[in-house]
Amino acid sequence: MRLGPLNLSSNLFLSPLAGYTNLPFRLVVREVGGVGLCTTDLVNARSLIENRDKALKLIETRPADSPLAVQLFGSVPEEMRDAAVIVEAKGAVSVDINMGCPVKKVVNIGRGSAMMTELDKTAALVRGMVNSVKIPVTAKMRLGWDDDNLTAPDLARALEDAGVAAIFVHGRTREQGFGGTVNLAGIRKVVEAVKNIPVIGNGDIVTPQAAKKMLDETGCAGVSIGRGAFYDPWIFQRTLQYIASGKLPPEPVFAERVRVMNRHLDLMIEVFGEELGCRMFRKVAPWYSKRFGPCHEFNKKVVQVRTREEFRSVLENYVRWRQQFLDDHGELLPRFAPAPMIASFMREPEPASTTREHIPVPKGPVEVW
Ligand SMILES: Cc1cc2nc3c(=O)[nH]c(=O)nc-3n(C[C@H](O)[C@H](O)[C@H](O)COP(=O)(O)O)c2cc1C
């Protein structure tokens, strides 16, 4: 996979997840393997220029955390340019721009012209960055504001002209938030809109099959995985194997999940110190336990841990408690196995006869109904 001058080891990317894609998690994903490029959480350009601790912590890295992209956000062209220069000097191999959804809903406000003005402004900001650094500049966007305002193809084309090396597109509109189905046809339109640069599709990839479907149906050059990687840091490695062989590798066994979870905590403590690292890990551990089978006993206790020792003791007690759900070979009895993960765009549509008309909820004291 090429991204500007970069040669990446795979076309699978780790999406930015503010609060989650910190150095420890990126190291975990890299150790498990298969990821081509990881991105930091979004970093405020101005905070970075002002050397704020929070921004510096977000871009903290080490040699094993490579190749790394830093994601910037900001709307002042000079600040974005100066922040990109800092990011390059700190050793990132690319800089990504969080576009959010810069093109507001254009209905009723002079449709095309408002959009073009916005596009021109954005393109100028990007050009300023591209001209100031040698590393590739990329952009991440949604499909648009809502289904009537799918602006991503126009934005992608304008950004390609401004010099971006790749486009990341989350296949949902801003109105959709994180719900509803990822729109593969919408991603395809972005792929078709650009001339030479790679488009990387994103949204709801929770299995290797979903990654393959997005690649096949949109023609995108790569896929970027966010929440799917948090449930399953093995998803990159398994996706590469699935695409190469056509065979779905088995899911990691419980012992492997526990090994990686322990490693993740160790890295959190290394990077953030024991107290903060453990506190932060309270929201990380339940992502791992989602695939453990029955886990309420674990989740209940893990949100209180303050030290590594406490965590190990919670885990030991849980492993003992979990035995009641295992067969003679130590495998989870099938009736306790977690349901398979399914991406929104891989669910079978319900047959028309079983779908109900949407009945609007009337205004009133609905909270007591
Ligand atoms: C908790 C959380 C934090 C996020 N933070 C960022 C961010 O910092 N920058 C960004 O561009 N997108 C961010 N996103 C969006 C994701 O990068 C991604 O586009 C979206 O979650 C869809 O992909 P996924 O289904 O693989 O997670 C965030 C999403 C979540 C759930």
The ligand as a Gaussian input file, in Angstrom:
#p B3LYP/6-31G(d) Opt

LIG

0 1
 C      -14.784000       7.148000      21.055000
 C      -14.537000       7.624000      19.664000
 C      -13.581000       8.604000      19.440000
 C      -13.330000       9.074000      18.147000
 N      -12.362000      10.002000      17.938000
 C      -12.071000      10.415000      16.678000
 C      -11.010000      11.342000      16.436000
 O      -10.301000      11.761000      17.351000
 N      -10.801000      11.741000      15.151000
 C      -11.551000      11.260000      14.108000
 O      -11.320000      11.639000      12.961000
 N      -12.520000      10.358000      14.310000
 C      -12.795000       9.928000      15.557000
 N      -13.765000       8.979000      15.752000
 C      -14.374000       8.352000      14.577000
 C      -13.596000       7.083000      14.199000
 O      -12.277000       7.370000      13.795000
 C      -14.297000       6.306000      13.081000
 O      -14.393000       7.135000      11.953000
 C      -15.679000       5.839000      13.476000
 O      -15.708000       5.348000      14.805000
 C      -16.169000       4.732000      12.547000
 O      -15.258000       3.669000      12.481000
 P      -15.375000       2.364000      13.409000
 O      -16.783000       1.838000      13.248000
 O      -14.337000       1.425000      12.847000
 O      -15.112000       2.778000      14.819000
 C      -14.054000       8.535000      17.041000
 C      -15.013000       7.557000      17.280000
 C      -15.263000       7.101000      18.567000
 C      -16.290000       6.016000      18.774000

